[in-house]
Amino acid sequence: MQEKDNIIRILEETNVAIKENNPLKLKELSDQTIHTASITQDLDNIMIAIFVYSLSKILERKEYYTNSNLEEFYLTISKQINKCINSLKKDENKKLKQALINLRKKLNHFSDKMNIYIEDVFRKAQINKASKIYEHGISMEKTANLLGISLFELASYIGQKQYTQDTNLTKTVDVKSRIKLTERFFDGN
């Protein structure tokens, strides 16, 4: 595991973000992890980035759980994250890998309603994080292999992302420009 102290910090902050129900903070933490993963190409870092990002997407979907099982969710996930942290602190890589596997299993079996959604979230998280690694200069083929996705999935996602950025669909227009545009529309110019 590369940059052990950084990953421990990220996992500790992940626990806090889960308790605070803060999906935005989880996405930020995932992006911090993916930067390290891009440099080191370490699979454990990549798995943690995917896991943290997936948690952010799960917390955004409150319709999949009730308040009573939300508390159980927090406790279950927090316990598994603590196992990951302890494994890292003791340099027990096999236990870390097992804790990460158990974490994903716990998520998958948490709720029948959430099960299909969680699988979809993990798949999409893999593709999303693959695109972030690709943006850091790792080849598309190597990135796809690292994350266990197809080149087609990665290329399609990157292509969609490029199209959206190139067409300025996400760019907002300030109020003054909108007013001028509206005035020109009604003036016929």
ZAKENU-699337 format. One record per atom (N, C-alpha, C): x, y, z; residue in three letters. Coordinates in steps of 0.1 Angstrom, whole numbers, padded with zeros to 4 digits, always signed. Example, Ala and Ser with C-alpha at 12.3 -4.5 7.8 and 13.67 -1.06 7.14 Angstrom:
BEGIN
+0132-0057+0078Ala
+0123-0045+0078Ala
+0132-0033+0078Ala
+0128-0022+0071Ser
+0137-0011+0071Ser
+0129+0000+0079Ser
END
This chain:
BEGIN
+0009-0012+0000Met
+0000+0000+0000Met
+0009+0012+0000Met
+0007+0021-0010Gln
+0015+0033-0011Gln
+0008+0044-0003Gln
+0016+0053+0002Glu
+0011+0064+0010Glu
+0001+0060+0020Glu
+0005+0051+0029Lys
-0003+0046+0039Lys
-0010+0056+0048Lys
-0002+0066+0053Asp
-0007+0076+0062Asp
-0018+0084+0055Asp
-0017+0087+0042Asn
-0027+0095+0035Asn
-0040+0087+0034Asn
-0039+0074+0031Ile
-0051+0065+0030Ile
-0057+0064+0043Ile
-0050+0062+0054Ile
-0056+0061+0068Ile
-0063+0074+0070Ile
-0058+0086+0067Arg
-0065+0099+0069Arg
-0078+0099+0061Arg
-0077+0094+0049Ile
-0089+0095+0040Ile
-0100+0085+0046Ile
-0096+0074+0051Leu
-0106+0064+0056Leu
-0112+0070+0069Leu
-0103+0076+0077Glu
-0109+0083+0090Glu
-0118+0094+0086Glu
-0115+0102+0076Glu
-0124+0113+0072Glu
-0137+0107+0065Glu
-0135+0095+0059Thr
-0147+0088+0053Thr
-0157+0085+0064Thr
-0152+0079+0075Asn
-0160+0076+0087Asn
-0168+0088+0091Asn
-0161+0099+0092Val
-0168+0112+0097Val
-0178+0116+0087Val
-0175+0116+0074Ala
-0184+0120+0064Ala
-0197+0111+0063Ala
-0195+0098+0066Ile
-0206+0089+0066Ile
-0215+0093+0078Ile
-0210+0095+0089Lys
-0217+0099+0101Lys
-0225+0112+0099Lys
-0218+0121+0092Glu
-0225+0134+0089Glu
-0234+0134+0077Glu
-0234+0122+0071Asn
-0243+0120+0058Asn
-0239+0131+0048Asn
-0226+0131+0045Asn
-0220+0141+0036Asn
-0214+0135+0023Asn
-0223+0133+0013Pro
-0218+0126+0001Pro
-0208+0135-0007Pro
-0209+0148-0006Leu
-0200+0157-0013Leu
-0185+0155-0008Leu
-0184+0154+0006Lys
-0171+0152+0012Lys
-0165+0139+0008Lys
-0174+0128+0006Leu
-0169+0115+0002Leu
-0164+0116-0012Leu
-0170+0123-0021Lys
-0165+0124-0035Lys
-0152+0131-0035Lys
-0150+0142-0027Glu
-0137+0148-0026Glu
-0126+0139-0021Glu
-0130+0131-0011Leu
-0120+0121-0005Leu
-0116+0111-0016Leu
-0126+0107-0023Ser
-0123+0097-0034Ser
-0114+0103-0045Ser
-0116+0115-0048Asp
-0107+0122-0058Asp
-0093+0123-0053Asp
-0091+0126-0040Gln
-0078+0126-0034Gln
-0071+0112-0035Gln
-0079+0102-0033Thr
-0074+0088-0033Thr
-0070+0085-0048Thr
-0078+0089-0057Ile
-0075+0085-0071Ile
-0063+0092-0076Ile
-0059+0104-0071His
-0047+0110-0075His
-0035+0101-0071His
-0035+0096-0059Thr
-0024+0087-0054Thr
-0025+0074-0062Thr
-0036+0069-0065Ala
-0038+0057-0073Ala
-0032+0058-0087Ala
-0034+0070-0093Ser
-0029+0072-0106Ser
-0014+0072-0106Ser
-0008+0078-0096Ile
+0007+0079-0096Ile
+0013+0065-0093Ile
+0007+0058-0083Thr
+0013+0045-0079Thr
+0007+0033-0086Thr
-0005+0035-0092Gln
-0012+0024-0098Gln
-0014+0012-0089Gln
-0016+0015-0076Asp
-0018+0005-0066Asp
-0032+0001-0065Asp
-0035-0012-0066Leu
-0049-0016-0066Leu
-0056-0014-0053Leu
-0050-0014-0042Asp
-0056-0011-0029Asp
-0061+0003-0029Asp
-0053+0012-0034Asn
-0057+0026-0034Asn
-0069+0028-0044Asn
-0069+0021-0055Ile
-0080+0022-0064Ile
-0093+0016-0058Ile
-0091+0005-0051Met
-0103-0001-0045Met
-0109+0008-0035Met
-0101+0015-0027Ile
-0105+0025-0017Ile
-0112+0036-0024Ile
-0106+0041-0035Ala
-0112+0053-0042Ala
-0126+0049-0047Ala
-0128+0037-0053Ile
-0140+0032-0058Ile
-0150+0031-0046Ile
-0146+0025-0035Phe
-0155+0023-0024Phe
-0160+0036-0018Phe
-0151+0046-0016Val
-0155+0059-0011Val
-0164+0066-0020Val
-0161+0066-0033Tyr
-0170+0072-0043Tyr
-0184+0065-0043Tyr
-0184+0052-0042Ser
-0197+0044-0042Ser
-0205+0048-0030Ser
-0198+0049-0018Leu
-0206+0054-0006Leu
-0212+0067-0008Leu
-0206+0076-0015Ser
-0212+0089-0017Ser
-0224+0088-0026Ser
-0224+0079-0036Lys
-0236+0078-0044Lys
-0247+0071-0037Lys
-0243+0061-0028Ile
-0254+0054-0020Ile
-0260+0064-0010Ile
-0252+0072-0004Leu
-0258+0082+0006Leu
-0267+0092-0001Leu
-0265+0095-0014Glu
-0273+0104-0021Glu
-0287+0098-0023Glu
-0289+0085-0023Arg
-0302+0079-0026Arg
-0309+0074-0013Arg
-0314+0084-0006Lys
-0321+0081+0007Lys
-0334+0073+0005Lys
-0339+0073-0007Glu
-0352+0065-0009Glu
-0350+0050-0007Glu
-0337+0045-0007Tyr
-0334+0031-0006Tyr
-0333+0026+0008Tyr
-0334+0035+0018Tyr
-0333+0030+0032Tyr
-0342+0039+0041Tyr
-0345+0034+0052Thr
-0353+0041+0062Thr
-0343+0047+0073Thr
-0348+0055+0082Asn
-0340+0060+0092Asn
-0335+0050+0101Asn
-0343+0039+0104Ser
-0338+0029+0113Ser
-0327+0021+0107Ser
-0328+0017+0094Asn
-0317+0010+0088Asn
-0305+0019+0084Asn
-0307+0032+0083Leu
-0296+0041+0080Leu
-0286+0040+0092Leu
-0291+0040+0104Glu
-0282+0039+0116Glu
-0274+0026+0116Glu
-0281+0015+0112Glu
-0275+0002+0111Glu
-0264+0003+0100Glu
-0267+0009+0089Phe
-0258+0011+0078Phe
-0245+0018+0082Phe
-0247+0029+0089Tyr
-0235+0037+0094Tyr
-0226+0028+0103Tyr
-0233+0021+0112Leu
-0225+0012+0122Leu
-0218+0001+0115Leu
-0224-0005+0105Thr
-0218-0016+0098Thr
-0207-0012+0090Thr
-0209-0001+0082Ile
-0198+0004+0073Ile
-0186+0010+0081Ile
-0189+0017+0092Ser
-0179+0022+0100Ser
-0170+0012+0107Ser
-0177+0001+0111Lys
-0169-0010+0117Lys
-0159-0016+0106Lys
-0164-0018+0094Gln
-0155-0023+0084Gln
-0144-0013+0080Gln
-0147-0001+0080Ile
-0137+0009+0077Ile
-0126+0009+0088Ile
-0130+0008+0100Asn
-0121+0007+0111Asn
-0112-0005+0110Asn
-0117-0016+0105Lys
-0109-0028+0102Lys
-0098-0025+0091Lys
-0102-0018+0081Cys
-0093-0014+0071Cys
-0082-0005+0077Cys
-0086+0005+0085Ile
-0076+0014+0091Ile
-0066+0006+0100Ile
-0071-0003+0108Asn
-0063-0011+0117Asn
-0053-0020+0109Asn
-0058-0026+0098Ser
-0050-0034+0089Ser
-0038-0025+0083Ser
-0042-0013+0079Leu
-0032-0004+0074Leu
-0021-0001+0084Leu
-0026+0003+0096Lys
-0016+0007+0106Lys
-0007-0004+0110Lys
-0011-0017+0109Lys
-0003-0028+0113Lys
+0004-0034+0100Lys
+0003-0028+0089Asp
+0009-0033+0076Asp
+0005-0047+0073Asp
-0008-0050+0075Glu
-0013-0063+0073Glu
-0021-0063+0060Glu
-0014-0064+0048Asn
-0020-0062+0035Asn
-0031-0072+0032Asn
-0029-0085+0036Lys
-0039-0095+0034Lys
-0052-0092+0041Lys
-0050-0087+0054Lys
-0062-0084+0062Lys
-0069-0071+0056Lys
-0061-0062+0050Leu
-0067-0051+0044Leu
-0075-0055+0032Leu
-0070-0063+0023Lys
-0077-0068+0012Lys
-0090-0075+0016Lys
-0089-0083+0026Gln
-0101-0091+0031Gln
-0111-0081+0037Gln
-0106-0071+0044Ala
-0115-0061+0050Ala
-0123-0053+0038Ala
-0115-0050+0028Leu
-0122-0043+0016Leu
-0132-0052+0009Leu
-0129-0065+0008Ile
-0138-0075+0002Ile
-0151-0076+0011Ile
-0148-0077+0025Asn
-0160-0078+0034Asn
-0168-0065+0034Asn
-0162-0054+0032Leu
-0169-0041+0031Leu
-0179-0041+0019Leu
-0174-0046+0008Arg
-0183-0046-0004Arg
-0194-0057-0002Arg
-0191-0068+0005Lys
-0201-0078+0008Lys
-0212-0072+0017Lys
-0207-0065+0027Lys
-0217-0059+0037Lys
-0226-0049+0029Lys
-0220-0041+0021Leu
-0228-0032+0013Leu
-0238-0040+0004Leu
-0234-0050-0002Asn
-0243-0058-0011Asn
-0254-0065-0004Asn
-0252-0068+0008His
-0262-0076+0016His
-0270-0067+0026His
-0268-0054+0025Phe
-0274-0046+0035Phe
-0289-0045+0033Phe
-0294-0044+0021Ser
-0308-0042+0019Ser
-0311-0048+0005Ser
-0322-0055+0005Asp
-0327-0061-0008Asp
-0329-0050-0019Asp
-0335-0039-0014Lys
-0338-0028-0024Lys
-0325-0022-0029Lys
-0315-0021-0020Met
-0303-0015-0024Met
-0293-0024-0032Met
-0295-0037-0031Asn
-0286-0046-0037Asn
-0283-0043-0052Asn
-0293-0042-0060Ile
-0291-0040-0074Ile
-0285-0026-0076Ile
-0290-0017-0069Tyr
-0285-0003-0070Tyr
-0270-0003-0066Tyr
-0266-0009-0056Ile
-0252-0009-0051Ile
-0243-0015-0062Ile
-0247-0026-0068Glu
-0239-0033-0078Glu
-0237-0023-0090Glu
-0248-0016-0094Asp
-0247-0006-0104Asp
-0238+0006-0100Asp
-0239+0010-0088Val
-0230+0021-0083Val
-0216+0017-0084Val
-0212+0005-0079Phe
-0198+0000-0080Phe
-0193+0000-0094Phe
-0201-0005-0103Arg
-0197-0006-0117Arg
-0195+0008-0123Arg
-0204+0017-0121Lys
-0203+0031-0125Lys
-0191+0038-0119Lys
-0189+0035-0106Ala
-0177+0041-0099Ala
-0164+0036-0105Ala
-0164+0024-0108Gln
-0151+0018-0115Gln
-0149+0026-0128Gln
-0159+0028-0136Ile
-0157+0035-0148Ile
-0154+0050-0146Ile
-0160+0056-0136Asn
-0158+0070-0133Asn
-0143+0072-0128Asn
-0139+0063-0119Lys
-0125+0064-0114Lys
-0115+0061-0125Lys
-0119+0052-0134Ala
-0110+0049-0145Ala
-0107+0061-0154Ala
-0118+0069-0156Ser
-0116+0081-0164Ser
-0107+0091-0157Ser
-0108+0091-0144Lys
-0099+0101-0136Lys
-0085+0096-0137Lys
-0082+0083-0136Ile
-0069+0078-0138Ile
-0064+0081-0152Ile
-0072+0079-0162Tyr
-0068+0082-0175Tyr
-0065+0096-0177Tyr
-0072+0105-0170Glu
-0069+0120-0171Glu
-0055+0123-0165Glu
-0050+0114-0156His
-0037+0116-0150His
-0026+0111-0159His
-0029+0106-0171Gly
-0019+0102-0181Gly
-0016+0088-0182Gly
-0024+0079-0176Ile
-0022+0065-0177Ile
-0030+0060-0190Ile
-0024+0051-0197Ser
-0031+0047-0210Ser
-0044+0042-0207Ser
-0053+0043-0217Met
-0067+0038-0216Met
-0067+0023-0214Met
-0058+0016-0221Glu
-0058+0001-0220Glu
-0053-0003-0206Glu
-0043+0003-0201Lys
-0038+0000-0187Lys
-0048+0003-0177Lys
-0055+0015-0178Thr
-0065+0019-0169Thr
-0076+0009-0169Thr
-0081+0005-0180Ala
-0092-0004-0181Ala
-0088-0018-0174Ala
-0076-0022-0177Asn
-0071-0035-0170Asn
-0070-0033-0155Asn
-0065-0022-0151Leu
-0064-0020-0136Leu
-0077-0021-0129Leu
-0087-0015-0135Leu
-0100-0015-0129Leu
-0110-0026-0133Leu
-0106-0034-0142Gly
-0114-0046-0145Gly
-0127-0042-0153Gly
-0125-0032-0162Ile
-0136-0028-0170Ile
-0131-0029-0185Ile
-0141-0029-0194Ser
-0137-0030-0208Ser
-0132-0017-0214Ser
-0124-0018-0224Leu
-0119-0006-0231Leu
-0131+0002-0237Leu
-0141-0006-0241Phe
-0153+0000-0247Phe
-0161+0009-0237Phe
-0162+0003-0224Glu
-0169+0011-0214Glu
-0162+0024-0211Glu
-0148+0023-0210Leu
-0140+0034-0206Leu
-0141+0045-0218Leu
-0139+0040-0230Ala
-0139+0049-0241Ala
-0152+0056-0243Ala
-0163+0049-0241Ser
-0177+0054-0242Ser
-0179+0065-0231Ser
-0175+0062-0219Tyr
-0176+0072-0208Tyr
-0168+0085-0211Tyr
-0155+0083-0215Ile
-0147+0094-0218Ile
-0152+0102-0230Ile
-0157+0095-0240Gly
-0163+0102-0251Gly
-0175+0111-0247Gly
-0184+0105-0239Gln
-0195+0113-0234Gln
-0191+0125-0226Gln
-0181+0123-0218Lys
-0176+0134-0210Lys
-0169+0145-0218Lys
-0162+0141-0229Gln
-0155+0150-0238Gln
-0166+0158-0245Gln
-0176+0151-0250Tyr
-0187+0158-0258Tyr
-0194+0169-0249Tyr
-0197+0165-0237Thr
-0203+0175-0228Thr
-0194+0187-0225Thr
-0181+0184-0223Gln
-0172+0195-0221Gln
-0170+0204-0233Gln
-0169+0198-0245Asp
-0167+0205-0257Asp
-0179+0213-0262Asp
-0191+0209-0258Thr
-0203+0217-0263Thr
-0207+0227-0252Thr
-0200+0229-0242Asn
-0203+0239-0231Asn
-0217+0237-0226Asn
-0222+0225-0225Leu
-0235+0223-0219Leu
-0236+0225-0204Leu
-0224+0225-0198Thr
-0224+0227-0184Thr
-0220+0241-0180Thr
-0218+0250-0190Lys
-0214+0264-0187Lys
-0227+0272-0185Lys
-0227+0279-0174Thr
-0238+0288-0171Thr
-0235+0302-0176Thr
-0246+0309-0179Val
-0245+0322-0184Val
-0248+0332-0173Val
-0240+0343-0171Asp
-0243+0352-0161Asp
-0256+0360-0164Asp
-0261+0366-0154Val
-0274+0373-0154Val
-0274+0384-0165Val
-0263+0392-0166Lys
-0263+0403-0175Lys
-0263+0398-0189Lys
-0256+0387-0192Ser
-0256+0381-0206Ser
-0270+0376-0209Ser
-0277+0370-0199Arg
-0291+0365-0202Arg
-0300+0377-0205Arg
-0299+0388-0198Ile
-0307+0399-0201Ile
-0305+0405-0215Ile
-0292+0406-0218Lys
-0288+0411-0232Lys
-0294+0402-0243Lys
-0293+0389-0240Leu
-0298+0379-0250Leu
-0313+0380-0251Leu
-0320+0382-0240Thr
-0335+0384-0240Thr
-0338+0397-0247Thr
-0331+0408-0245Glu
-0334+0421-0252Glu
-0332+0419-0267Glu
-0321+0412-0271Arg
-0319+0410-0285Arg
-0330+0402-0291Arg
-0335+0392-0284Phe
-0345+0384-0289Phe
-0358+0392-0292Phe
-0362+0401-0282Phe
-0374+0408-0284Phe
-0372+0420-0294Phe
-0360+0425-0295Asp
-0357+0436-0305Asp
-0356+0431-0319Asp
-0354+0418-0320Gly
-0353+0412-0334Gly
-0339+0413-0340Gly
-0329+0417-0332Asn
-0315+0418-0336Asn
-0308+0405-0335Asn
END
